[in-house]
Amino acid sequence: MKKLYAICYGVILLCIIGTAILLIFTPDTIPVHYNFAGEVDRFGSKYENLIFPLFAIIMGAFFILLAKLQRKKGDAVNEKILLYTGICTLLFFTALGFYFMLKAIRYDPDATATFSIDVMKFTGIAIGIMLVILGNIMPKARRNAMFGLRTKWSMANDNVWQKSQRFGGITSVLCGLAMIIVSAIIPGVWNLIVTTVIVIVWITLCVIASYQYYKTDSSQK
């Protein structure tokens, strides 16, 4: 478990140091927002990128605190799951921050549309990978108030919880793989629309499944 805490702290440190190094090479004024056409609609200071290490510190502290609370309760399984989730989240936002900064350093006004498409693809693929990883973690989670497919039905008892997490984990992996494929082949705003629909369908199916497991659970009768 100590290694997981060390990795969590290490990713936070990586985000801080990496951002500081990239800021040295980043122009003072950079594009900070693009519309769906790939056109820059706002420029800003390079120091706006400090939001990424700030987020890493806050989010890292949040997951570490939650994990330590689980350790105090003697729940090593959920402690480990929270650390894995925290590491995945931190890696995602650290990679996203580095990606935006590197693109800002290499900014070309004639290639803004390509930049927009690249960002959507990168984000969609990264979120897809996160969903695949989290989908493998979900079935291992014990009933808790912080992580997993949590509905009023899945929280009813351990049997419904386990079935709900198993369903949520499998569909999370499928949703993640679908997002990776869609993000790789569909460009522009359609990428965002399709991936959003995929996530909405996934969440809806998870809620329905949780309710069905609750209805058919013998301990509820």
Secondary structure by P-SEA (a helix, b strand, c coil): caaaaaaaaaaaaaaaaaaaaaaaaccccccccccccccccbbbbccccaaaaaaaaaaaaaaaaaaaaaaaaccaaaaaaaaaaaaaaaaaaaaaaaaaaaaaaacccccaaaaaaaaaaaaaaaaaaaaaaaaaaccccccccccccccccccccaaaaaaaaaaaaaaaaaaaaaaaaaaaccccaaaaaaaaaaaaaaaaaaaaaaaaaaaaccccc
